[in-house]
Amino acid sequence: MKEMLTMRNRLTLTLGIVATVCMVAVALQTDVTGKWMMTFETDQGSQSATMTFLQDGESLSGSLDSDQGGPFEFEGGTVSGDKLEWVVEIDAGGQFIEIAMEGTVDGDEMTGSADFGGYGGGDWTAKRMP
């Protein structure tokens, strides 16, 4: 009987620790919701844009707006820990190009890379706007 109580106490303690770790992990989830000033560095030079993100858990949506056009909206992006990925489709003079973006969040800054769907790529940085 004493052995069963000890085993039950250990199980209860273990489940309590697991639940606490899970709650802390959820609380530490990165939140990128808001506006970010982005700078793209490509072979064609530097280009600025504004990204607006809306995050719901690990789901990411938003829009890209630049001097070249926009806003170009997207859905289906993901945020996992400090990593994020999304694809935005832009109209480049009647030809639609999918830009696959991936990056890492560090507080109010991000860095990453972009693949312009077979038309090259580049790196980007972003800072959260107040």
N, C-alpha and C positions, 0 to 999 in steps of 0.2 A: 504494500500500500504506500509506504514512504517513497519507494522507488518511482511509482506512478506519479505522485505529487511533484517530485523533483523533475521528472521528465516533462510534465505539463508546464511547470514553471519555466523550464528552459525553452520550451516551444513558445510560450507566451512572450518571453523576453525576446527571442529571435524574431518573432512576427512584429513586435513593437519596434525593434531596430530597423527592420526592412521597411515598415510603413514610414518611419521618420526619414530615412534616406530618400524614399520616393517623394515625400513632400518637399524636402530640401531641393531635390533635383528639379521639380516643377517650379518652385519659387525662383530658381536661378536661371530659368529659361531666358534666353536673349529676347528682347523685344525691340524690333526695328521700326515699329509703327511711327510714322511721321515723314517729314521732308528731309531729304539729303541732297547736298550739292556734290555732284560727281564730276570727275575729270577723267576722260579717256585718253590714253596715250597709244597711238597707232603709228604705222609707217607714214600716214598722211599728216601727222602732227597731233596737237592737243585739241580736244573738244570738250566743252563743258555741257552739263545737262543737270536737270533737277529730277530726282526720283522721289516719288511719293509711295510709301509702303503702308499696307494695312495687314497686320498679322493677327491671326486667330489661332492660338496654339502653335502648331507646326506648319499651318497653312499660310501662304504668302500671296498677296495680290497687290496691284498698284498700277502706276503709270510712269512713263518716261516722257519728259518734255525738254526740248532743246531748241536752239536757233534753227536747226535743220528741219524742225517739224514737231508735231505732237499736239496734244498728249497721245501717246501710244499705250493703251491699257493692256494688262496681262493678268492672268489667273493661273493657278496650279503650281505656284512656286512653293518651296519648302524651306523651313528653318529647323535645323537640328543642332542643338548646342550652340556653338559659335559659327557654324557653317550655314550658308544659304545658297540656294540655286533658283533660277527662274529663267523663263524664255519670253522675250517680247518680240512681237512681229511688227516691223515698220514698213511703210510704203515708201519705197525709194523710186519715185517717178513712175509709178504704175507697176513696179516690180516689188513683190513682197519678200522681205528678207527676215529670217528668224535669227535673232541674236540670243545665243545661249550664254547666260551670265552665271558665274559662281564666285563666291567670295567668303571672307572671314570677317567677323565682327569683333572689334575690340573696343568696348565702351561706346563712345560717340564717333568712332572711326571705322572704316571698312577698307579692305583691299581685295582685289580679285582680278579675274581675267574674263575676257569676252571673246566669243567665237562668232564671227559675222557670217555664218552659214556658207562657208566656202569662199568668201570674199576677204579673207584675212582675219585678223584678230588683234588683240592688244590687252593691255593691263588697264586697270582703273583704280581710283581711290575715291573715297567719299567721306564727307563730314556731316554730322547731323546739324541741321539748321535750327536755330532757336525758335 
